[in-house]
Amino acid sequence: MTKHSDRDNGRFDDEGNTRPTGSNYISVDRGEDGLDRRGFLRCMAWAGTATVWALSGGIPKSFAIGRAALLSESEKKSIFFAQISDSHIGFNKEANTNVTATLQEAVGKLNALPHAPAFVLHTGDITQLAKPDEFDTANEVLKGVKTDRIFYVPGEHDVATDNGVSYLQRYGKGTKGQGWYSFDHHGVHFVGLVNVLGLKAGGLGSLGGEQLAWLRDDVTHLSSSTPIVLFAHVPLWTVYPEWGWGTDDSEAALALVKRFGSVTVLNGHIHQIMQKVEGHVSFHTALSTAFPQPAPGTAPSPGPLKVAPEKLRSVLGIADVTFVPGRGSLAIVDGTLSGDPPGMVMGPGASNGSRTAPKLGPNEIGIDNFQFTPPTLTVKAGTNVSWVNGDDVPHVIASADGHFQSSKILDTGNRFTVSFPKAGTYAYFCSLHPKMQGKVVVAG
């Protein structure tokens, strides 16, 4: 593996990407499962803020980042990239009032590794509300990582305000379509996928036909012995569809890489470590650097989970990924900011159900615990209907059939009002969390 030195800031552009110089420059290629709850919990493993990956006997494994100094020489030399996810810069609610500080701690953990990672993958939700100053803050912090390049894919929070235009202006150079791309490093083929755009009411994450066609062409020329790493924001396996934790057309994508002997799939979005192995495909989701979320089915809804202050850093983390040439799979090492073994977040002091539901007036719809209340509202023609966000996360109100213009991103306490002059039934959903659906019935 090429030796790495400390970062030279002169080699980085304004967006935090490396210019095409240096020995580690990586050129971008321009060219359901129905798990039951018990089975789901059996395959779930908790870990921390950073993930370190390495190959061992063809199956990815993870180990606490605090053990990095105890690794064998071959393991140390094989560590070659790291994963950061769900920084949510701009979030300032009770679950973590200083997400910038915890991202800085994650950077410090990466910089303390025995060997600098060749590059870093950020698997989305860089920001909370996709504001320019949030992107700027994230870039400033991540410039501190001692690495040659940071690769990004968007989370739904990063594209909420303008369908990804601002994200692509910052991070989309050299990418295809709505931001997908691939590159090669040390014999491994990496593919960055986008599954947070074009979401449909009631659906999950979505890749879309154009991206799938590109993926087919991208991997066609590769030998079946080439290790493949797919990385995206929303999981590419059906983790928990009730909360939207999955991708509608992931099976089509996975079919395109079925012939490869080693496929590793990295995701963020759910803010907790889960692993699953199916044949030659290993799935791994990463911790957030901002806040945890509850395990599926253990709370009324997903969303920021408040834990005891002394436990917060044991449920935030990063990941390092290791590849040993000649072996089959990648090994993943998850580490917490605290350096302690990963903590379970559900238990004493953990809660996401303490929010006070918004008080509603006539013709108002509340948003609370990722639900619309009431789910169906009946009004007379000519009525103005308002949505009030009582959640700790943002939502966007969108018409399911184009009858009204979508709202701007609604943060906690924000309102959105639409006038309904004609009789009819108007279906709507949250375009960030499309499992959230409701109806306004307008009587004549």
DAQUIRA-V411010 format. One record per backbone hydrogen bond with DSSP energy under -0.5 kcal/mol. CO is the residue of the C=O (numbers start at 1). NH is the residue of the N-H. E is the energy in kcal/mol with one decimal. If there is no record, write none. Layout:
BEGIN
CO;NH;E
CO;NH;E
END
This chain:
BEGIN
7;9;-0.7
8;11;-2.4
9;12;-1.6
11;19;-2.9
13;16;-1.8
17;13;-2.9
19;21;-3.0
22;25;-1.6
25;27;-0.6
27;184;-0.5
28;30;-0.6
29;182;-0.6
32;34;-1.1
33;35;-1.1
36;40;-2.9
37;41;-2.4
38;42;-1.7
39;43;-1.3
40;43;-0.5
41;44;-0.9
43;275;-1.3
48;287;-0.6
49;317;-0.9
49;318;-9.9
50;319;-2.5
50;335;-6.0
51;83;-0.9
52;321;-0.9
52;333;-2.2
53;332;-0.7
54;61;-1.0
56;59;-1.8
59;56;-0.6
61;54;-0.5
61;332;-2.0
64;67;-2.2
65;68;-1.8
67;70;-1.9
68;71;-1.3
72;76;-2.7
73;77;-2.5
74;78;-1.2
75;79;-0.9
76;79;-0.8
78;323;-2.2
80;118;-1.8
80;119;-0.8
81;53;-0.6
81;321;-4.5
82;121;-3.0
83;51;-0.8
83;319;-2.4
84;123;-2.1
85;289;-1.2
86;289;-0.8
86;290;-0.8
88;91;-2.4
89;128;-2.1
91;99;-0.7
93;96;-1.4
98;102;-1.3
99;103;-1.9
100;104;-2.2
101;105;-2.0
102;106;-1.9
103;107;-2.2
104;108;-2.2
105;109;-2.1
106;110;-2.1
107;111;-2.4
108;112;-0.9
110;113;-1.5
118;148;-1.3
119;82;-1.8
120;122;-0.5
120;151;-3.0
121;84;-2.8
121;123;-0.6
122;153;-1.5
124;86;-2.3
125;87;-0.6
125;88;-2.7
126;89;-2.3
131;134;-0.6
131;135;-2.1
132;136;-2.5
133;137;-2.2
134;138;-2.3
135;139;-2.5
136;140;-2.2
137;141;-2.2
138;142;-2.7
139;143;-1.5
141;144;-1.7
142;145;-1.6
145;147;-1.8
149;120;-2.1
151;122;-3.1
155;158;-1.0
155;159;-0.6
156;159;-0.7
157;160;-0.5
159;163;-1.3
162;165;-1.2
164;168;-2.6
165;169;-2.0
166;170;-1.5
167;171;-3.1
168;172;-2.1
172;175;-2.1
176;179;-2.7
176;180;-1.6
180;176;-3.4
181;192;-2.5
182;29;-3.3
183;190;-3.3
185;188;-2.1
187;227;-0.6
188;185;-2.5
188;190;-0.6
189;229;-2.6
190;183;-2.1
191;193;-0.6
191;231;-2.6
192;181;-1.7
193;195;-0.5
195;206;-1.1
200;203;-2.4
205;248;-3.0
206;197;-0.5
208;212;-2.0
209;213;-2.4
210;214;-1.9
211;215;-2.5
212;216;-2.3
213;217;-1.9
214;218;-2.5
215;219;-1.9
216;220;-0.9
217;221;-0.5
219;222;-1.3
223;226;-2.0
224;261;-2.3
227;189;-2.7
228;264;-2.7
229;191;-2.7
230;266;-3.0
231;193;-2.7
233;268;-2.0
237;239;-1.4
240;243;-1.7
240;245;-2.0
241;244;-1.6
244;246;-1.5
245;239;-1.8
245;240;-1.8
246;205;-2.7
247;250;-1.5
249;253;-1.3
250;254;-2.8
251;255;-1.9
252;256;-0.8
253;256;-0.7
253;257;-0.5
254;257;-0.9
255;258;-0.8
257;260;-1.3
262;228;-2.8
263;282;-2.8
264;230;-2.6
264;266;-0.5
265;284;-2.3
266;232;-2.1
267;286;-2.0
268;270;-1.7
271;293;-0.7
272;274;-0.5
273;45;-0.6
274;285;-2.1
276;283;-3.6
278;281;-2.2
280;263;-2.5
280;282;-0.5
281;278;-3.0
282;265;-3.1
283;276;-1.7
284;267;-1.9
285;274;-0.6
286;272;-0.7
288;317;-1.7
292;305;-2.2
295;298;-2.2
304;306;-0.6
305;292;-0.6
306;351;-2.3
308;311;-2.6
308;312;-0.9
309;312;-0.7
311;314;-1.6
312;315;-1.8
313;337;-0.9
313;338;-2.0
314;343;-2.2
316;49;-2.8
316;337;-1.6
317;49;-1.0
317;50;-1.2
318;335;-2.1
319;52;-1.0
319;83;-4.1
320;333;-2.8
321;80;-2.2
321;81;-1.9
322;331;-2.2
323;325;-0.6
324;327;-2.2
331;322;-2.7
332;53;-0.6
332;334;-0.6
333;52;-8.8
333;320;-2.3
335;50;-4.3
335;318;-1.6
347;350;-2.2
351;306;-2.5
355;357;-0.6
361;364;-1.2
363;386;-2.0
365;388;-2.5
366;368;-0.5
366;373;-2.6
367;390;-2.8
368;371;-0.8
371;368;-2.2
373;366;-3.3
375;439;-2.5
377;441;-2.9
379;443;-3.0
380;383;-1.5
383;385;-0.5
383;420;-2.4
385;418;-2.7
386;365;-2.9
387;416;-1.8
388;367;-2.2
388;390;-0.7
389;413;-3.4
395;410;-3.2
396;398;-0.5
396;431;-2.0
397;407;-2.5
398;429;-2.4
404;399;-0.6
409;411;-0.7
410;395;-1.7
411;414;-2.3
414;389;-2.4
416;387;-2.9
418;385;-3.2
419;421;-0.6
420;382;-3.1
420;383;-0.7
424;426;-0.5
424;442;-3.4
425;427;-0.7
426;440;-2.2
427;400;-2.5
427;401;-0.5
428;438;-2.3
429;398;-2.8
429;431;-0.6
433;430;-0.5
433;436;-2.7
434;202;-3.6
435;437;-0.6
436;430;-1.6
438;428;-2.5
439;377;-2.3
439;441;-0.5
440;426;-2.9
440;442;-0.6
441;379;-2.6
441;443;-0.6
442;424;-2.1
443;381;-1.5
END
